[in-house]
Amino acid sequence: MTCGSIDRLLYRLAFAAAFAAAWLALTAAVCAADEARDFSAAELARIAAHGPWPLASAPDPGNRVSGNAAAIRLGHDLFFDPRLSADRRVACASCHDPVQGFQDGRATARGLLTGTRNTPGLLDVRHRRWFGWDGGHDSLWSASLRPILDPREMGGNAARVARTLRGKAGLDCHYRQAFGKPPHANDPDLLVNVAKALAAWQETLVSPPTPFDRFRDALQRGEAQGVAAYPTAAVRGLRLFLGRGQCATCHAGPLFSNGEFGDIGVPFFIRPSGVDPGRQGGIKRLLASPWNLLGSYNDDATRDNATQTRFLRTEHRNFGEFKVPTLRNLKLTGPYMHNGSVATLREVVRHYSELDEDRLHTDGERILRPLRLTDAESADLVTFLESLSPASPLPPPAVPSVVAACRAP
């Protein structure tokens, strides 16, 4: 055998060895991915419980114009109209920017909540039970009214609202179509009617299905290709979420939230001094409000929608508790936590991994324990959480059609 023949043989052997090593690595990766997706019946049931998405919805019985076309168009137009505010510069959309998941991207909100609370996003808001980080409102329409009136936010009043409505033919017409009468500043229903129109439009803000939703649906239908398309790291993160992390205990169901409140060890002190009482203060404010569901502005004659409000009591255990937020659209709505103190999802995961139990007050969420995640586990959990947001940027919200009766001749 010549030297050239030996060289060619060695080259072939080296190529074969490299090919075999690559094949073994690929096979191992495929097997690992398949194994990651080999869910037990119990796991499949828990995954299924986080859907389907989007949720079915029905009109709000407490809002007689819920689903009303004229009210939806009126609410849309008023949401973007700064003339409702005292200085004619602040609209609802100033803090609830559609591009940022109807949030503002700031750590804490301007106005009333400056330095205190993070602005909540409005996507999928119609499915929430309580409104605000402290649950200080029990309906979407009452939550929509407060910032209009508060002097530290929009500083509006009935006279300004009436002028705004009468100042544009479309607003005036849609108001008349929705409520059957013209807008007058001395009408005791005017402000609540405007809030109900705003709520009717916000009810249409539904986020699209996410990579997780497509994976869940593929599992339900037994579609191997759809299951395989979900990143393996996200599958591992999902297992942590459902298993050792116990995240689904509070972040449950299709909304990834149980809709209630908890203390997760985020400080509730407000600089330079004072504390944020959280849910305890929210319950007091809600029960004192003339616009709660126990009052006369609730359009549900049965008052069945007020049952949970009726049994609310302020208790010490609620001090320092804040609402369990939805995990949908997380990539759009940072910073995170009630006070905007956590900038990124990686830091959110680190908070739970390195949880300081001493920060949980006596009545805190004792289910919480430091997870002590490895760097790889943290990365997997972040990948899963990111999969709960739409894969593509959200399109701008559609402008509702003009009601035929309000079209210009």
N, C-alpha and C positions, 0 to 999 in steps of 0.2 A: 504493500500500500504506500502510495507516495505521500509526501508531506501535504500536497494540495488536497488529496482525498481525505486525509486525516482532518484538515482544517474544515472542509465542508461537512464532514461527519459531526465534528464537535459543534459547529454552528447549528446544525439541525437538532442536535441533542439539546443545546442551550435554548433554542427556540421552542422545542417541544416542552422543555421543563417550564419555561416562562408561560407558555400557553396553558399548561396544566395548572400552574399556580394561579393564574388569572381565572381559569374556569372554576377552580375550587373556591376562590374568594367570591366569585359571582354566585355560585351555587349556595355558599354559606349565607350570603346576603339575602338571596331569594328565600331560602329556608327560614332565616330569621324574620323576614318580613311576613311570610306566611304564618309563622308561629305567633307573631305579634297580633295577627288578626284572628287567631283561633280563640274566639270568645266562648265562655261558658254560657249556659242558658240564663243564669242569673245576671251575668254581665250584659247579655243582649237585651234583657228586659230593662235594665237600668239605662242603657243607651237609648232604647226606644222611648223611654219616658221623657226624653229631652226633645220631643217632637210630637206631631209634625209641625212644620213651619211653612208658610205663615199660619197663625191661628185663625180659626173661624171667629167671627165677631158679630155682635148684634147691637142695635141702637142702645144708647145709654138711657134707661128709663127715667133718670133724674133730669134729663135734658130734652125737652120736647122738640128741639130742632136738631137733635142728633140724626145725622143722615139726610137732613134737608138740604137740597141743592142750593137754594138761595142763601141759607145760613153758611154753608161751606164756602161759597164764593165770597161772601161778606167777611168771614173769618180770615180767609187767605189774604184779602186785600188789606184788612186792618192789621194783620200780623206784620206787614212790611211798611206800615204807615207811621212815620214819626210825629205826625200832627196830634196824635193822642197824648204826647208828653208835653210838659209845661214849657220846655224850651224848643219844642218842635224838632228835636234832633235825635231822640231816642225812640226806637221802635222795638217791638218784641224781638225782631230778627237781629237787633244790635248785639244781644247776648246769646241768642239761639240761632247761630249761623248755619244755614243748610249745608254749607261746604264742610263743616266740622261736626257732622252728625247732630246739628241743631244744638251745639254747645259753643263755647267761646275760646277754648284752648288756653284759658288762663287758670292759674292755680286757684284763685278765689274770685268770686263775682264782683262786679262793680255795684255801687249803690248800697242797698240795705245790707247785703251780705259781704261787703268789702272786708277782706282779711279774715273771714270766718268760714264761708261755705263755698264749695266748688259748684259751678253751674251745671245742673243735670241736663243731659241730652233729652230730646223729645221723641226720638224714633220709638215707635211701638208703645207710646205713652198711654194709649187707650186701654191697654191691658193691665195697668197698674191699679192697685187697691188703695194705696195712700200716696200722697203727693208731697214732695219736698223731702230733704234728708231727714227731717224730724217727723214727717207725716202730719204736718200742721194743717193739711187739707184732706177732705175725704171725697172730693170730686175734681175732675179736670177743670170744670168751669169755675169753681171757686178759686182754684190755684191760679187760673188765668186772670182773675180780677185783681188780686192783691198787688202785683207790680204796677198796674195802671194807676192805682190810687196812692200808693206809698210815695211820700214826698222825697224819699231818698233814692227812688228809682225813676219812674216816669212822671210822678207828681200830677197826674190827671185828675179830672173831676167830671161831674155829669154835664156841666155847661160846655166844657171843651169837647167831650165826646159827642154831644149833640151837634155842635158846630162842625166837627169833622164829618159826621154822617151827612149833614145837609150840604156840606161844601162840594160834594161830588154826586152827580146824578146817579151813578151806578151804586154807590154806597147807600144812598137814600132809598133807591128802588129795591135793592136786595133786602134792606132792613124791613121795608114795608111788606115785601113778599114773605119773608120769614116769620114776622111777628104780627102781621095784620094791622099795623098802625104806624103812624109817622114817628120819628124820633124826637122826643121833647125832653128838655133838661129837667123838667119838673115831674117826669114820669118815674115813679119809684122803681119800676122794672128796667129802666134803660140800661144801667150799668151791668146788671146781671144778664140781660139779653145780649149785650155785646160780648160778655165773657162766655156765654153759651155758644155764640157764633164762633168765637175763637176756638173753643173746645171742639166744635163740630169739624172745623178744618184740621186741627191737630190729630183728630181721630183717624185721619186718612194717611198719616205718616207711618208707613209700615216698611220695615227694612226687608231687603230681598233675602232669599236663601243663601246660605254660606257654604264653604267647603265641608264643614261638619255636617250640615243638613243633607248635602248630597251623599255623603258617606253613610249617614244614618239611614237614609231612604234606600240606598243600595243594599245595605245589610238586611233591611226589612224585606226587600224584594228578591234577595239572593242573587244579586247581579255582581259577579266576580270582578268584572272590569271596573265598575264604579267603586267597589271596595278597595281594589288595588291602587286606585288613583290617589287615595288619601295618604299623605306622607307617613312613613313608618314612625318618625319622631312624634308626630301628632297622635298616633295610636298609643305610643308609650305614655305620652302626656295625659291622654284620656284615661288610661288605666290608673295613673297616679291620682287624677282628679276624682275618679269613682272609688278608688281603693284607699291606699294609705293616707292620702290627703284629706279624705272625708269632705271634700269641697262641695259635693252634691247635696250634703245635708242641708245647707243653706241656699246654695245656688242650684235650685231644683227646677225641674220642669222645662217646658219649651222656652220660657223667658230666662232660664238660668238664674232664678231668684224665687225665694219663697214669699216675697212681698212684705216681709216683716223686718224686724230691727235687731241689732246685736252690737255688743261691744267687742271689737277685735283688737284692742290694744293701741288704737291710734289716739294720741293725746287730744283731750277736749278742752285744753286751756286756750284762751284767746289772749294774744298779746295786745297791749302791754299788761293787761290784767283781766281777771274774770275767767269764767268758764262758760262753755256751751253745754247746756243741759241736755241737748239732743231730744230724744223721744219724749222725755218727761215734759219739757217745755212745749213740744209740739202738741201733745195731748191737751195741755191747758189752753193753748191758743185755739185749737180746733173746737173744743167744747164751748169756748167763749164767743166763737164767731157767729154772727147772724146769718152767714151763708153756708153753714154746715147742713148736712142732709136731714137733720132733725128740724130744720127751720121751714119757713113757708115758701122758700124759693125752690125747694125740691119738687120736681114735676111728677114724681112717682107717687100717685095717690095712695098706694098700699103701704108706702114707707118701708117696704121690705129691703130696699137698698141701704137703709139706715141702721140695720140691725147691729152691725159691728161697731158703729159709732155709739149707739145707745148703751153698749156695755163697756165702753172705755172708762178707765179710772186712772188717775195719776198715781204711780207707785214708785218707790225709791229704786226698784230694780231697773226702771227705764232710764235712769240718769246716765248720760254718756253713751246711750245706744243710738245708732244711726241706721238708716235703711240699708238693707242688703240690696245692692244695685244689680240690675241685669248685667250679664257678661257679654251680651250681644253688642257688636259694634265697638269693641274695646279699642281697636286701632284708631278709631275716629275721635275718641272722647277723653283722651288724657289731658291734663294730669288726673290722678286717681285719688280715691278716698274722699271722705266728706269735706276735708279741708284742703284738698288738692296738694297734699304734702308729698306725694309719691309721683315722680315724673314719668317713669317707664314701667312697662309690664314686667321687665326683669326685676325691677326694684319691688314691685308688688309681690312677686314670688319670693324674693329675699325676705320680705317682711314676715311671711308665714313660715319660711324656713328657719329664721332666727328669732322667732317670736319671743318677746320679753313678757313672760307670764305675770311679772310683777305689775305691769301696766294694766292688767285686767282688774277692774274693781271687784269687790266681793261678789256682786251679782252678775259678773261678766259671763262670757260664753265659755263655760268650762269644758266644752267639747274641744276647744283649741289647745293644741300642743305644738311645740316647735317641730317642724317636719324634718329638719336636718338633711336637706337634700344635697346630693352631690351636684357638681357643676353640670354634668350631663343630664341629670334628672331635672334640674332647673330649666335647662335649655329645652328639654322635651315638653315641660309644662307650658312654657312660653309659646312654643310652636302650636300646642293645642289651643291655647287661649286666642292666639292670632287667627286660628281657623274659625272662630266664632264671629268674624267680621266678613263682609262681602269681599270677594276676590278682586273686584273692580271698583273704581271710584263711583260713588253714588251720583246718578244724574240729578240735575236740579229738580225741585218739586214741580209737578205739573200744575199749571194754572187751571183751576176748575172752570168749566164752561159757564158762560153767561146764561142766566135763566132767560128763556125766550121772552117772557113778559117784560124783562128789563132791557132788551135790546133796543138800540137807538132806531128810530123809524127811518 
